[in-house]
Every structure is written in C-alpha cells, then in structure tokens.
Amino acid sequence: MQAQWLVLFSVLLFGGPLLLLSLLPVCPSAPDLDIFDAPTQVPLGGTGLHVVVQTPLLAQGQGPRQREFYVVLEANLRHPHVAMVHVLTESVAHQEALYQAVPVHLHDHLRTHNIGRRMTYADAVRYANLYLVNTTTLIANADVTVAGPNWELMTVDTLRGYMFGLTRHEQRPCAWQCDCREHWSYCHDSFAFVPPLQGGDEFLEQISFRVGGLWGSENRFMWEVHHHNPHLRIMNPCFTFRTLHWHCQEAGRYRPTQDQRRVNTEGRSLEPWPSRWHPAEQPMVN
C-alpha cells in the first residue's frame, strides 16, 4: 500500500504541471507570413498576373492615406486577372498589418516577403527572377491598381519579348499630374514582363534605387532593362492595359518623401509613348 501511495505522489508531483498545461487554451497561431528562402514552384506558363509591390505601413498609422493604400491592395487582390499580389515588406509587423487589413477570404491571393527595407527596383527584379520565372509579372507603385478589361490578353506567350512601362490613368479631380491621355511623360508607374531579366549583379547594382518617390527612376529603370536585355521591346500600351492611380488623399500637396535627385541623367532614360496593343497585331521578338 505504501508503494502505491508513493507512485501516486510521484505522478501528482511531476505529472501534475504537465496535466495542467495540457488543459490551458492553445494560443492562436500567428498569420501565415509567407517568409520563405527557397523559390516557390510556380507552374511554367501559369496564367494570371503576378503583381509585385510594396504597400507601405505609414508612421502615422491608420490615416486617410494609409486606408487608401489598403484600398489599392484589396482592389488588386480582387481583380479577376490577378493571380497573386506579392508584397515585399519592411518588417514582420508590416506583414502582420497587411494580413489584418485584408479580408480573410483574399489571403490565398496574397504573399508577403520581408526584405527589411524600402523596396528598390533591384529587390523587385531579384524577387521576380527567383520566384516568378515564366509568369506575367507586374512591378507597380503602391498606389496603382490593375483596372478594366484586356488583361487576359497579357499572357506569357504574348508578353515574352516585351516590357510594358505603363502610364497610369488618373481619377479626376484627384491627382492630375500624369495621365495616359495627356501628360504621360515621366509617368510610367508599372512594368509588365516575363522573368527572368538578364544582366546579373551588374544590372541589379544599376537599379538599386527605390520604386517611387525618386524623380526619373522609372525612366532609368526602363533604360537599364533595355541596356542589359536588348532583345526586349519597350512599349507603353496604356490605352489597352489600364492602371488607375489612387491619390485622392492629400492630392496635389508637396510630398516630403519625394527625393528630388534625378537618376535618369547622361542619356540613361527611356520614355515610351502611349499606344494600343494587341498580340495579333505585334511582331513577336525572339
């Protein structure tokens, strides 16, 4: 009998805390942050557009401009011809905020990848070259959405051999500085292509400047793409593939984050003019 009491005492002494822990409610798991180091297996020739962007997390929190950025993100996620939106983030908190802002039923169309800084063109291209090989990819500014029809015309087979540097369409009477229909110069806010882009580290070094907020950066980016990928034809079919600019909050104000240095100097600049495009009408480039 004494031996049985010793066994019972041992169970209560050593097993009791484990039993109590097992009865505690399980803490909810963190959202799927999709921080991965190995390339994802994207089907070759996959359909649908892959948008690479950096939706910012502003220091002032949930202000009108921040909500506008979330509207843009959700609009891209909901577009019927967008397969996935890939957001390169500045922190884990940034990733968590995005998943909290986006409706749960859209999470399957959202991927985040933490780069720990503001996104540069080199970051976006490197990501596309690693994870989005042989897909239709669009690098875009954070306040631009894919809009309207015709995006189903942009497939891997029809886009191969091109890069589209698209001028946005404005929402009047919001921001008015740029528009595909007028004032299109220096206003190319999204870039469609089929990864990978060639040029290696030398190319990436030349495009290691931020996406947006730097004068002439889009023109320099297109020049560097063509310089290292001369087989690509650079076009701006913004009448066919419509992108919409969302800047109704604080529109027209001077933006203190705008870096006024120009990077498209010494002839390193491209400005494809607005045009229309249909795959049947364009010669393919090998």
Secondary structure, 3 states (H helix, E strand, C coil): CHHHHHHHHHHHHHHHHHHHHHHCCCCCCCCCCCCCCCCCCCCCCCCCEEEEECCCCCCCCCCHHHHHHHHHHHHHHHCCCEEEEEEEECCHHHHHHHHHHCCHHHHHHEEEEECCCCCEHHHHHHHHHHHCCCCEEEEECCCEEEECCCHHHCCHHHHCCEEEEEECECCCCCCCCCECCECCCCCEEEEEECCCCCCHHHHHHHCCCECCCECCHHHHHHHHHHHHCCCCEEEECCCCCEEEECCCCCCCCCCCCCECCCCCCCCCCCCCCECCCCHHHCCCCC
